[in-house]
Amino acid sequence: MDAIRLILTSRRALAGAADAGEIMTEVWQAQALAQAIGSRLAVSGPPELRGEALGLTELAGRGCGVLDPPEIDLGDLRAAQLTELDDARETLLCLGGLLGEVGIALVGMASSAADETTYWQCMEAIDAADESRDRVLEMLRKLAAREELLPESGSENSTSGAV
């Protein structure tokens, strides 16, 4: 499944999560998806993104590691459904939004945590989501810099091909 579709599915599921358990499951799913996207970009993405993508993979993995793994079927694991990542820029824009929403959801959970363990779990997950989002923003910056350097002749080629 396409990365953008999976991200949008995660955003809807996070927004619709009704209780702390569902929120934590969706946070874990989002971090696992960020890890999978980072891994895909590190292996086959634009060369200038590969270092940051590897960092995203590590940070998102840490985000998963600080949370208790949810009890979900492998077929429901969105990260495992990732088959396409066609548009790196659009994917990163959507992923940045998802990671921001993850942070907001975790702040809400931390502020109402009934126990210290849950509070600190949320705080560590907030940190991981924030650092993951920073990596995403850095990759977007690098893509923008790359686009500025590309010669304008690329658009002429596409126009002449359409004639």
Backbone as JSON Lines, residues from 0, in Angstrom:
{"i":0,"aa":"M","n":[0.85,-1.17,0.0],"ca":[0.0,0.0,0.0],"c":[0.9,1.24,0.0]}
{"i":1,"aa":"D","n":[0.42,2.3,-0.58],"ca":[1.16,3.54,-0.68],"c":[1.37,4.17,0.69]}
{"i":2,"aa":"A","n":[2.55,4.76,0.9],"ca":[2.91,5.37,2.19],"c":[1.92,6.46,2.59]}
{"i":3,"aa":"I","n":[1.53,7.28,1.65],"ca":[0.62,8.39,1.99],"c":[-0.72,7.85,2.47]}
{"i":4,"aa":"R","n":[-1.23,6.83,1.81],"ca":[-2.5,6.22,2.26],"c":[-2.38,5.67,3.67]}
{"i":5,"aa":"L","n":[-1.25,5.01,3.96],"ca":[-1.03,4.45,5.29],"c":[-0.93,5.55,6.35]}
{"i":6,"aa":"I","n":[-0.28,6.64,6.0],"ca":[-0.17,7.76,6.94],"c":[-1.54,8.35,7.21]}
{"i":7,"aa":"L","n":[-2.32,8.55,6.17],"ca":[-3.67,9.09,6.36],"c":[-4.54,8.16,7.2]}
{"i":8,"aa":"T","n":[-4.39,6.87,6.98],"ca":[-5.11,5.89,7.8],"c":[-4.69,6.01,9.26]}
{"i":9,"aa":"S","n":[-3.41,6.18,9.49],"ca":[-2.91,6.33,10.87],"c":[-3.43,7.61,11.51]}
{"i":10,"aa":"R","n":[-3.47,8.69,10.74],"ca":[-3.96,9.96,11.28],"c":[-5.44,9.83,11.7]}
{"i":11,"aa":"R","n":[-6.23,9.18,10.84],"ca":[-7.65,8.99,11.17],"c":[-7.81,8.09,12.4]}
{"i":12,"aa":"A","n":[-7.02,7.03,12.47],"ca":[-7.13,6.1,13.6],"c":[-6.7,6.79,14.89]}
{"i":13,"aa":"L","n":[-5.65,7.6,14.85],"ca":[-5.21,8.32,16.04],"c":[-6.28,9.31,16.49]}
{"i":14,"aa":"A","n":[-6.85,10.03,15.54],"ca":[-7.9,11.0,15.87],"c":[-9.14,10.31,16.46]}
{"i":15,"aa":"G","n":[-9.41,9.09,16.03],"ca":[-10.59,8.37,16.5],"c":[-10.36,7.5,17.72]}
{"i":16,"aa":"A","n":[-9.13,7.45,18.2],"ca":[-8.83,6.61,19.38],"c":[-9.6,7.13,20.59]}
{"i":17,"aa":"A","n":[-10.28,6.21,21.26],"ca":[-11.19,6.61,22.33],"c":[-10.58,6.55,23.72]}
{"i":18,"aa":"D","n":[-9.62,5.69,23.95],"ca":[-9.06,5.56,25.29],"c":[-7.54,5.47,25.23]}
{"i":19,"aa":"A","n":[-6.92,5.44,26.39],"ca":[-5.46,5.44,26.47],"c":[-4.83,4.25,25.74]}
{"i":20,"aa":"G","n":[-5.45,3.09,25.86],"ca":[-4.91,1.91,25.18],"c":[-4.93,2.06,23.67]}
{"i":21,"aa":"E","n":[-6.01,2.59,23.14],"ca":[-6.11,2.81,21.69],"c":[-5.12,3.87,21.24]}
{"i":22,"aa":"I","n":[-4.97,4.92,22.03],"ca":[-4.02,5.98,21.68],"c":[-2.6,5.42,21.64]}
{"i":23,"aa":"M","n":[-2.23,4.64,22.65],"ca":[-0.89,4.07,22.69],"c":[-0.66,3.11,21.51]}
{"i":24,"aa":"T","n":[-1.69,2.37,21.14],"ca":[-1.57,1.49,19.98],"c":[-1.33,2.31,18.72]}
{"i":25,"aa":"E","n":[-2.06,3.38,18.55],"ca":[-1.91,4.21,17.35],"c":[-0.58,4.96,17.34]}
{"i":26,"aa":"V","n":[-0.1,5.36,18.51],"ca":[1.21,5.99,18.6],"c":[2.28,4.99,18.17]}
{"i":27,"aa":"W","n":[2.18,3.77,18.67],"ca":[3.13,2.73,18.31],"c":[3.07,2.45,16.8]}
{"i":28,"aa":"Q","n":[1.85,2.36,16.27],"ca":[1.68,2.13,14.82],"c":[2.34,3.26,14.01]}
{"i":29,"aa":"A","n":[2.14,4.5,14.45],"ca":[2.72,5.65,13.74],"c":[4.24,5.6,13.78]}
{"i":30,"aa":"Q","n":[4.8,5.26,14.92],"ca":[6.26,5.18,15.02],"c":[6.8,4.04,14.16]}
{"i":31,"aa":"A","n":[6.1,2.92,14.14],"ca":[6.52,1.79,13.31],"c":[6.45,2.17,11.83]}
{"i":32,"aa":"L","n":[5.44,2.92,11.45],"ca":[5.31,3.37,10.07],"c":[6.43,4.35,9.72]}
{"i":33,"aa":"A","n":[6.74,5.27,10.63],"ca":[7.85,6.2,10.41],"c":[9.17,5.44,10.25]}
{"i":34,"aa":"Q","n":[9.33,4.39,11.04],"ca":[10.53,3.56,10.95],"c":[10.61,2.89,9.57]}
{"i":35,"aa":"A","n":[9.51,2.35,9.1],"ca":[9.48,1.69,7.8],"c":[9.74,2.68,6.66]}
{"i":36,"aa":"I","n":[9.16,3.86,6.75],"ca":[9.37,4.89,5.73],"c":[10.83,5.34,5.74]}
{"i":37,"aa":"G","n":[11.38,5.55,6.92],"ca":[12.79,5.92,7.02],"c":[13.69,4.86,6.42]}
{"i":38,"aa":"S","n":[13.39,3.61,6.71],"ca":[14.17,2.51,6.17],"c":[14.1,2.47,4.65]}
{"i":39,"aa":"R","n":[12.91,2.65,4.12],"ca":[12.74,2.64,2.65],"c":[13.51,3.79,2.01]}
{"i":40,"aa":"L","n":[13.43,4.98,2.61],"ca":[14.16,6.12,2.06],"c":[15.67,5.95,2.19]}
{"i":41,"aa":"A","n":[16.11,5.31,3.28],"ca":[17.55,5.09,3.48],"c":[18.11,4.15,2.41]}
{"i":42,"aa":"V","n":[17.31,3.2,1.98],"ca":[17.77,2.21,1.01],"c":[17.6,2.71,-0.43]}
{"i":43,"aa":"S","n":[16.45,3.3,-0.73],"ca":[16.17,3.61,-2.13],"c":[15.71,5.04,-2.39]}
{"i":44,"aa":"G","n":[15.83,5.9,-1.39],"ca":[15.43,7.29,-1.58],"c":[16.5,8.12,-2.23]}
{"i":45,"aa":"P","n":[16.24,9.39,-2.41],"ca":[17.26,10.28,-2.97],"c":[18.53,10.22,-2.11]}
{"i":46,"aa":"P","n":[19.69,10.2,-2.74],"ca":[20.95,10.04,-2.0],"c":[21.16,11.05,-0.87]}
{"i":47,"aa":"E","n":[20.73,12.29,-1.07],"ca":[20.94,13.3,-0.04],"c":[20.07,13.1,1.19]}
{"i":48,"aa":"L","n":[19.1,12.21,1.11],"ca":[18.21,11.95,2.25],"c":[18.64,10.73,3.06]}
{"i":49,"aa":"R","n":[19.53,9.95,2.54],"ca":[19.78,8.63,3.13],"c":[20.3,8.69,4.56]}
{"i":50,"aa":"G","n":[21.18,9.61,4.88],"ca":[21.68,9.72,6.25],"c":[20.58,10.11,7.23]}
{"i":51,"aa":"E","n":[19.8,11.11,6.88],"ca":[18.68,11.54,7.73],"c":[17.62,10.45,7.82]}
{"i":52,"aa":"A","n":[17.4,9.74,6.74],"ca":[16.41,8.66,6.73],"c":[16.83,7.54,7.67]}
{"i":53,"aa":"L","n":[18.12,7.24,7.67],"ca":[18.62,6.23,8.6],"c":[18.42,6.69,10.05]}
{"i":54,"aa":"G","n":[18.67,7.97,10.29],"ca":[18.42,8.53,11.62],"c":[16.96,8.44,12.01]}
{"i":55,"aa":"L","n":[16.07,8.7,11.04],"ca":[14.62,8.58,11.31],"c":[14.28,7.15,11.68]}
{"i":56,"aa":"T","n":[14.86,6.2,10.98],"ca":[14.61,4.79,11.27],"c":[15.0,4.46,12.72]}
{"i":57,"aa":"E","n":[16.15,4.94,13.13],"ca":[16.62,4.67,14.49],"c":[15.74,5.36,15.54]}
{"i":58,"aa":"L","n":[15.41,6.63,15.3],"ca":[14.59,7.37,16.28],"c":[13.18,6.8,16.39]}
{"i":59,"aa":"A","n":[12.58,6.47,15.25],"ca":[11.24,5.9,15.29],"c":[11.26,4.52,15.95]}
{"i":60,"aa":"G","n":[12.34,3.79,15.73],"ca":[12.5,2.5,16.42],"c":[12.57,2.69,17.92]}
{"i":61,"aa":"R","n":[13.26,3.74,18.35],"ca":[13.31,4.07,19.78],"c":[11.91,4.43,20.28]}
{"i":62,"aa":"G","n":[11.15,5.14,19.44],"ca":[9.78,5.49,19.8],"c":[8.92,4.27,20.02]}
{"i":63,"aa":"C","n":[9.12,3.25,19.21],"ca":[8.4,1.99,19.41],"c":[8.91,1.28,20.66]}
{"i":64,"aa":"G","n":[10.2,1.33,20.87],"ca":[10.82,0.59,21.97],"c":[10.44,1.08,23.36]}
{"i":65,"aa":"V","n":[10.1,2.36,23.48],"ca":[9.74,2.88,24.81],"c":[8.29,2.57,25.17]}
{"i":66,"aa":"L","n":[7.54,2.13,24.18],"ca":[6.13,1.8,24.41],"c":[5.95,0.29,24.49]}
{"i":67,"aa":"D","n":[4.97,-0.13,25.23],"ca":[4.64,-1.55,25.24],"c":[4.07,-1.9,23.87]}
{"i":68,"aa":"P","n":[4.57,-2.96,23.25],"ca":[4.03,-3.32,21.93],"c":[2.55,-3.69,22.03]}
{"i":69,"aa":"P","n":[1.76,-3.18,21.11],"ca":[0.33,-3.5,21.15],"c":[0.07,-4.94,20.72]}
{"i":70,"aa":"E","n":[-1.04,-5.44,21.14],"ca":[-1.46,-6.78,20.73],"c":[-2.33,-6.63,19.48]}
{"i":71,"aa":"I","n":[-1.66,-6.66,18.33],"ca":[-2.37,-6.55,17.05],"c":[-1.9,-7.66,16.13]}
{"i":72,"aa":"D","n":[-2.76,-8.05,15.22],"ca":[-2.41,-9.05,14.22],"c":[-1.41,-8.45,13.25]}
{"i":73,"aa":"L","n":[-0.51,-9.28,12.74],"ca":[0.47,-8.8,11.77],"c":[-0.21,-8.16,10.56]}
{"i":74,"aa":"G","n":[-1.36,-8.65,10.18],"ca":[-2.08,-8.08,9.05],"c":[-2.58,-6.67,9.3]}
{"i":75,"aa":"D","n":[-2.69,-6.3,10.58],"ca":[-3.13,-4.96,10.94],"c":[-1.98,-3.99,11.16]}
{"i":76,"aa":"L","n":[-0.77,-4.49,11.07],"ca":[0.42,-3.64,11.25],"c":[0.62,-2.83,9.97]}
{"i":77,"aa":"R","n":[0.39,-1.52,10.06],"ca":[0.46,-0.67,8.86],"c":[1.85,-0.64,8.26]}
{"i":78,"aa":"A","n":[2.88,-0.64,9.08],"ca":[4.25,-0.59,8.57],"c":[4.53,-1.79,7.66]}
{"i":79,"aa":"A","n":[3.95,-2.93,7.97],"ca":[4.16,-4.13,7.16],"c":[3.42,-4.05,5.83]}
{"i":80,"aa":"Q","n":[2.46,-3.14,5.72],"ca":[1.69,-2.99,4.48],"c":[2.33,-2.03,3.5]}
{"i":81,"aa":"L","n":[3.43,-1.38,3.9],"ca":[4.09,-0.4,3.04],"c":[4.72,-1.1,1.84]}
{"i":82,"aa":"T","n":[4.22,-0.77,0.66],"ca":[4.78,-1.35,-0.57],"c":[5.26,-0.27,-1.53]}
{"i":83,"aa":"E","n":[4.71,0.94,-1.42],"ca":[5.05,2.0,-2.36],"c":[5.38,3.29,-1.61]}
{"i":84,"aa":"L","n":[6.4,3.97,-2.12],"ca":[6.75,5.29,-1.63],"c":[7.15,6.09,-2.86]}
{"i":85,"aa":"D","n":[6.14,6.56,-3.58],"ca":[6.37,7.2,-4.87],"c":[6.87,8.64,-4.75]}
{"i":86,"aa":"D","n":[6.28,9.42,-3.89],"ca":[6.58,10.84,-3.79],"c":[7.19,11.12,-2.41]}
{"i":87,"aa":"A","n":[8.52,11.22,-2.36],"ca":[9.2,11.4,-1.08],"c":[8.75,12.69,-0.4]}
{"i":88,"aa":"R","n":[8.64,13.78,-1.14],"ca":[8.27,15.06,-0.55],"c":[6.87,15.0,0.08]}
{"i":89,"aa":"E","n":[5.9,14.53,-0.65],"ca":[4.53,14.46,-0.13],"c":[4.44,13.49,1.04]}
{"i":90,"aa":"T","n":[5.16,12.38,0.95],"ca":[5.19,11.41,2.04],"c":[5.75,12.05,3.3]}
{"i":91,"aa":"L","n":[6.84,12.79,3.16],"ca":[7.47,13.43,4.32],"c":[6.58,14.53,4.91]}
{"i":92,"aa":"L","n":[5.9,15.28,4.05],"ca":[4.95,16.28,4.56],"c":[3.86,15.63,5.41]}
{"i":93,"aa":"C","n":[3.29,14.55,4.89],"ca":[2.23,13.85,5.62],"c":[2.77,13.21,6.9]}
{"i":94,"aa":"L","n":[3.96,12.62,6.82],"ca":[4.56,11.98,7.98],"c":[4.86,13.01,9.07]}
{"i":95,"aa":"G","n":[5.34,14.18,8.68],"ca":[5.59,15.24,9.66],"c":[4.31,15.63,10.39]}
{"i":96,"aa":"G","n":[3.21,15.72,9.66],"ca":[1.92,16.01,10.28],"c":[1.5,14.93,11.26]}
{"i":97,"aa":"L","n":[1.68,13.68,10.85],"ca":[1.32,12.55,11.73],"c":[2.16,12.58,13.0]}
{"i":98,"aa":"L","n":[3.46,12.8,12.87],"ca":[4.33,12.82,14.05],"c":[3.99,13.98,14.98]}
{"i":99,"aa":"G","n":[3.57,15.1,14.42],"ca":[3.11,16.22,15.25],"c":[1.86,15.85,16.03]}
{"i":100,"aa":"E","n":[0.93,15.17,15.37],"ca":[-0.29,14.72,16.04],"c":[0.0,13.68,17.1]}
{"i":101,"aa":"V","n":[0.99,12.82,16.85],"ca":[1.41,11.83,17.84],"c":[1.9,12.56,19.09]}
{"i":102,"aa":"G","n":[2.73,13.58,18.91],"ca":[3.23,14.35,20.05],"c":[2.11,14.98,20.85]}
{"i":103,"aa":"I","n":[1.14,15.54,20.17],"ca":[0.0,16.17,20.85],"c":[-0.79,15.13,21.64]}
{"i":104,"aa":"A","n":[-1.04,13.99,21.03],"ca":[-1.79,12.93,21.73],"c":[-1.03,12.46,22.97]}
{"i":105,"aa":"L","n":[0.29,12.35,22.85],"ca":[1.1,11.9,23.99],"c":[1.14,12.94,25.11]}
{"i":106,"aa":"V","n":[1.16,14.21,24.76],"ca":[1.12,15.26,25.78],"c":[-0.19,15.15,26.57]}
{"i":107,"aa":"G","n":[-1.28,14.93,25.84],"ca":[-2.58,14.76,26.52],"c":[-2.58,13.56,27.44]}
{"i":108,"aa":"M","n":[-1.98,12.47,26.99],"ca":[-1.93,11.27,27.83],"c":[-1.04,11.48,29.04]}
{"i":109,"aa":"A","n":[0.1,12.13,28.84],"ca":[1.03,12.36,29.94],"c":[0.41,13.25,31.01]}
{"i":110,"aa":"S","n":[-0.35,14.24,30.57],"ca":[-0.94,15.16,31.54],"c":[-2.06,14.52,32.36]}
{"i":111,"aa":"S","n":[-2.61,13.44,31.87],"ca":[-3.67,12.76,32.62],"c":[-3.27,11.36,33.07]}
{"i":112,"aa":"A","n":[-1.97,11.08,33.02],"ca":[-1.49,9.74,33.39],"c":[-1.79,9.45,34.85]}
{"i":113,"aa":"A","n":[-2.28,8.24,35.09],"ca":[-2.65,7.83,36.44],"c":[-1.45,7.34,37.24]}
{"i":114,"aa":"D","n":[-0.37,6.98,36.53],"ca":[0.8,6.47,37.25],"c":[2.08,7.03,36.63]}
{"i":115,"aa":"E","n":[3.14,6.95,37.4],"ca":[4.42,7.51,36.97],"c":[5.01,6.76,35.79]}
{"i":116,"aa":"T","n":[4.81,5.47,35.71],"ca":[5.34,4.68,34.6],"c":[4.76,5.15,33.28]}
{"i":117,"aa":"T","n":[3.44,5.32,33.24],"ca":[2.79,5.78,32.02],"c":[3.27,7.19,31.67]}
{"i":118,"aa":"Y","n":[3.39,8.04,32.67],"ca":[3.86,9.41,32.44],"c":[5.23,9.4,31.76]}
{"i":119,"aa":"W","n":[6.18,8.66,32.32],"ca":[7.53,8.65,31.76],"c":[7.59,7.95,30.42]}
{"i":120,"aa":"Q","n":[6.76,6.96,30.22],"ca":[6.67,6.3,28.92],"c":[6.21,7.33,27.87]}
{"i":121,"aa":"C","n":[5.22,8.12,28.23],"ca":[4.74,9.16,27.32],"c":[5.82,10.2,27.05]}
{"i":122,"aa":"M","n":[6.52,10.61,28.08],"ca":[7.56,11.63,27.91],"c":[8.67,11.14,26.97]}
{"i":123,"aa":"E","n":[9.08,9.91,27.12],"ca":[10.12,9.36,26.23],"c":[9.59,9.22,24.81]}
{"i":124,"aa":"A","n":[8.34,8.84,24.68],"ca":[7.74,8.72,23.34],"c":[7.56,10.09,22.7]}
{"i":125,"aa":"I","n":[7.24,11.12,23.5],"ca":[7.15,12.48,22.98],"c":[8.49,12.91,22.42]}
{"i":126,"aa":"D","n":[9.54,12.64,23.18],"ca":[10.89,13.0,22.75],"c":[11.24,12.31,21.43]}
{"i":127,"aa":"A","n":[10.94,11.02,21.33],"ca":[11.23,10.27,20.1],"c":[10.43,10.81,18.93]}
{"i":128,"aa":"A","n":[9.15,11.11,19.14],"ca":[8.31,11.64,18.05],"c":[8.81,13.01,17.61]}
{"i":129,"aa":"D","n":[9.22,13.83,18.57],"ca":[9.72,15.17,18.26],"c":[11.03,15.09,17.46]}
{"i":130,"aa":"E","n":[11.92,14.23,17.89],"ca":[13.19,14.07,17.17],"c":[12.96,13.45,15.79]}
{"i":131,"aa":"S","n":[12.01,12.54,15.69],"ca":[11.68,11.95,14.38],"c":[11.14,13.04,13.45]}
{"i":132,"aa":"R","n":[10.28,13.88,13.99],"ca":[9.72,14.97,13.19],"c":[10.82,15.93,12.75]}
{"i":133,"aa":"D","n":[11.79,16.19,13.62],"ca":[12.93,17.04,13.24],"c":[13.68,16.44,12.05]}
{"i":134,"aa":"R","n":[13.86,15.13,12.05],"ca":[14.53,14.46,10.92],"c":[13.71,14.63,9.64]}
{"i":135,"aa":"V","n":[12.4,14.48,9.77],"ca":[11.53,14.64,8.61],"c":[11.65,16.06,8.06]}
{"i":136,"aa":"L","n":[11.64,17.05,8.93],"ca":[11.76,18.44,8.49],"c":[13.11,18.7,7.83]}
{"i":137,"aa":"E","n":[14.16,18.09,8.35],"ca":[15.49,18.23,7.74],"c":[15.51,17.6,6.34]}
{"i":138,"aa":"M","n":[14.86,16.45,6.18],"ca":[14.79,15.83,4.86],"c":[14.01,16.7,3.88]}
{"i":139,"aa":"L","n":[12.94,17.33,4.36],"ca":[12.18,18.24,3.51],"c":[13.03,19.44,3.09]}
{"i":140,"aa":"R","n":[13.83,19.94,4.0],"ca":[14.74,21.05,3.69],"c":[15.74,20.62,2.62]}
{"i":141,"aa":"K","n":[16.28,19.42,2.76],"ca":[17.25,18.93,1.78],"c":[16.6,18.72,0.42]}
{"i":142,"aa":"L","n":[15.36,18.24,0.41],"ca":[14.65,18.1,-0.87],"c":[14.43,19.45,-1.53]}
{"i":143,"aa":"A","n":[14.06,20.45,-0.74],"ca":[13.84,21.79,-1.28],"c":[15.14,22.36,-1.86]}
{"i":144,"aa":"A","n":[16.25,22.15,-1.15],"ca":[17.54,22.62,-1.64],"c":[17.92,21.9,-2.94]}
{"i":145,"aa":"R","n":[17.61,20.62,-3.02],"ca":[17.89,19.83,-4.23],"c":[17.09,20.36,-5.41]}
{"i":146,"aa":"E","n":[15.82,20.68,-5.17],"ca":[14.95,21.17,-6.24],"c":[15.43,22.52,-6.75]}
{"i":147,"aa":"E","n":[15.99,23.35,-5.86],"ca":[16.53,24.65,-6.28],"c":[17.73,24.48,-7.19]}
{"i":148,"aa":"L","n":[18.49,23.42,-6.99],"ca":[19.7,23.18,-7.77],"c":[19.43,22.5,-9.11]}
{"i":149,"aa":"L","n":[18.28,21.86,-9.23],"ca":[17.97,21.17,-10.49],"c":[17.81,22.18,-11.62]}
{"i":150,"aa":"P","n":[18.37,21.88,-12.77],"ca":[18.23,22.8,-13.9],"c":[16.78,22.85,-14.4]}
{"i":151,"aa":"E","n":[16.42,23.97,-14.92],"ca":[15.07,24.16,-15.44],"c":[14.82,23.3,-16.69]}
{"i":152,"aa":"S","n":[15.86,22.75,-17.28],"ca":[15.68,21.97,-18.5],"c":[14.84,20.72,-18.28]}
{"i":153,"aa":"G","n":[14.71,20.26,-17.04],"ca":[13.88,19.09,-16.77],"c":[12.43,19.34,-17.13]}
{"i":154,"aa":"S","n":[11.95,20.56,-16.93],"ca":[10.55,20.86,-17.27],"c":[10.37,20.96,-18.78]}
{"i":155,"aa":"E","n":[11.43,21.4,-19.52],"ca":[11.34,21.47,-20.97],"c":[11.23,20.06,-21.55]}
{"i":156,"aa":"N","n":[11.98,19.12,-20.98],"ca":[11.92,17.76,-21.47],"c":[10.54,17.16,-21.32]}
{"i":157,"aa":"S","n":[9.9,17.43,-20.2],"ca":[8.56,16.87,-20.0],"c":[7.55,17.51,-20.92]}
{"i":158,"aa":"T","n":[7.75,18.78,-21.22],"ca":[6.84,19.45,-22.14],"c":[7.0,18.91,-23.54]}
{"i":159,"aa":"S","n":[8.25,18.74,-23.97],"ca":[8.46,18.25,-25.33],"c":[8.0,16.81,-25.5]}
{"i":160,"aa":"G","n":[8.02,16.04,-24.4],"ca":[7.54,14.67,-24.48],"c":[6.04,14.6,-24.65]}
{"i":161,"aa":"A","n":[5.34,15.63,-24.22],"ca":[3.88,15.63,-24.29],"c":[3.37,16.06,-25.66]}
{"i":162,"aa":"V","n":[4.26,16.61,-26.47],"ca":[3.83,17.13,-27.77],"c":[3.62,16.02,-28.76]}
